[in-house]
Amino acid sequence: MTELWVQRTGTRRYTGHSSRGAEVLIGSADVEGVFTPGELLKIALAGCTGMSSDKPLSRRLGDDYDATVRVSGDADRENEVYPVLSETLEVDLSDLDPEAAQRLLVVVERAVEKVCTVGRTIKAGAQVDLSIETD
């Protein structure tokens, strides 16, 4: 199982780590070159949608198709939540006839709804347990 952790590197600055060797810079919105935690949440959602749609799209369009998933959503700062996250999957289906394109879109939507763990977790809500260890 992959271990994940963040390590403090400065005031409101952290580096996220994976035991597989990946790193991501995390910080507040006023720090250049970092993602905020909320941005990472949105990127995780968009990435999960892209990966969930990859198999049906590549099966129909070929392995070299281009796709972009855009995600947005403003924070409700009074309640510290993102009440709405909006995604747009941009993919060129112009080589397909309209009926085939519509069928593919239905398959893609079903695939995302079925296997996008991040989206499913956000929609269902997740219990978050915090423990604090001290020396």
Residue pairs with C-beta under 8 A, 6 or more apart in sequence:
2 18
2 19
2 20
3 18
3 19
4 16
4 17
4 18
4 19
5 16
5 17
6 14
6 15
6 16
6 17
6 26
7 14
7 15
7 17
8 14
9 15
10 27
12 27
12 28
12 31
13 25
13 26
13 27
13 28
13 31
13 34
14 25
14 26
14 27
15 23
15 24
15 25
15 26
16 23
16 24
16 25
16 26
16 40
17 23
24 35
24 40
25 33
25 34
25 35
26 34
26 35
26 36
26 37
26 40
27 34
27 35
27 36
28 34
28 36
29 36
35 43
38 75
38 82
41 82
42 71
42 72
42 73
42 82
42 85
43 71
44 118
45 71
45 85
45 87
45 116
45 118
45 119
45 122
46 69
46 70
46 71
46 87
47 69
47 118
48 116
48 117
48 118
48 119
49 69
49 71
49 87
49 89
49 112
49 116
49 119
50 67
50 69
50 89
51 116
52 111
52 112
52 114
52 115
52 116
52 119
53 67
53 89
53 91
53 108
53 111
53 112
55 111
56 104
56 107
56 108
56 111
57 65
57 67
57 91
57 104
57 108
58 65
60 96
60 100
60 104
61 91
61 93
61 95
65 91
65 92
66 91
66 92
67 89
67 90
67 91
68 89
68 90
68 91
69 87
69 88
69 89
69 90
70 87
70 88
70 90
71 85
71 86
71 87
71 88
72 85
72 86
73 82
73 83
73 84
73 85
73 86
74 82
75 81
75 82
76 82
76 83
85 122
89 108
93 101
93 104
93 105
96 104
112 119
113 119
113 120
